[in-house]
Amino acid sequence: MPRLRALAVDIDGTLTINRGIFTLDLEAINMLRELSSHGIHIILVTGNSLPVTAGLARYLGFDYSPHVAENGCMVFYRGSRIRTCTGDASTAARLVEEHLSDILYPSWQNPYRHCDYAFNLRSGVDPQAALEKVRNLLHREGLEGISIGYSGYAIHVKPSCVSKARGLLKALELVGVKTTETVAIGDSALDVELKHASAVLVAVGNADEELKQAAHIVAPGRSSESVKWLVKLLLEKNLELDGLLSQ
Ligand SMILES: O=C(O)COP(=O)(O)O
């Protein structure tokens, strides 16, 4: 197996100190910076909007690499915005906003989004029940080609062509890195897609069961503790991916 050239990292629930909160783990960020000092691309792959993703990448010191926003719909690289697929979920998003305002409210980032729209759960609402209601609404209204998912933070409504794998593949193409040279780490069911764009998919220890089942490795610790464990392991192995899967 080749050497590591890119690490794809989800943000919410992965770089944060736990799932459901927004506080970044500065120790994990520093370890990622160390990895980047070895020439490894640190690629943020997230459901957040492009301005949030690009801004965060800049202030964390990772803006030499491409980053993936809106669950794969948008890639940002050297000031350029690249849309990975067409398709429009704006009608679906408007319907959700109009009909399900008793259980969901739109993310403040929605006005800055191009094709993936996020909705926060009102307090006490069960995510699976909310997903079911969104699914039924879109079915009733005859909307096709829309996929929905829950990140642990928000329900996302997006065209079916949008996936984190598609976004990551575009980002890797921009810097000439192969999927066989890429490791990915995430926390939610929406990160399962990353398996199609990486050699090794790692689930944080407190990840959704669906991701744990799909991942090659379930890391010890929760959220950013798992990231630190992975970076330490990669450095110990001199960035050789050989043997990583036996963890
Ligand atoms: O935007 C969200 O809902 C979650 O973002 P994430 O993909 O970084 O976990």
The ligand as an SDF file (V2000), in Angstrom:
LIG
                    3D

  9  8  0  0  0  0  0  0  0  0999 V2000
  -23.2790   20.5350    8.7090 O   0  0  0  0  0  0  0  0  0  0  0  0
  -23.5590   19.5740    9.4680 C   0  0  0  0  0  0  0  0  0  0  0  0
  -24.7250   19.2750    9.7490 O   0  0  0  0  0  0  0  0  0  0  0  0
  -22.4860   18.7160   10.0180 C   0  0  0  0  0  0  0  0  0  0  0  0
  -21.2550   19.0110    9.4470 O   0  0  0  0  0  0  0  0  0  0  0  0
  -20.1170   17.8600    9.3160 P   0  0  0  0  0  0  0  0  0  0  0  0
  -20.3280   17.2400    7.9690 O   0  0  0  0  0  0  0  0  0  0  0  0
  -18.8140   18.5980    9.4360 O   0  0  0  0  0  0  0  0  0  0  0  0
  -20.3180   16.8660   10.4370 O   0  0  0  0  0  0  0  0  0  0  0  0
  1  2  2  0
  2  3  1  0
  2  4  1  0
  4  5  1  0
  5  6  1  0
  6  7  2  0
  6  8  1  0
  6  9  1  0
M  END
$$$$
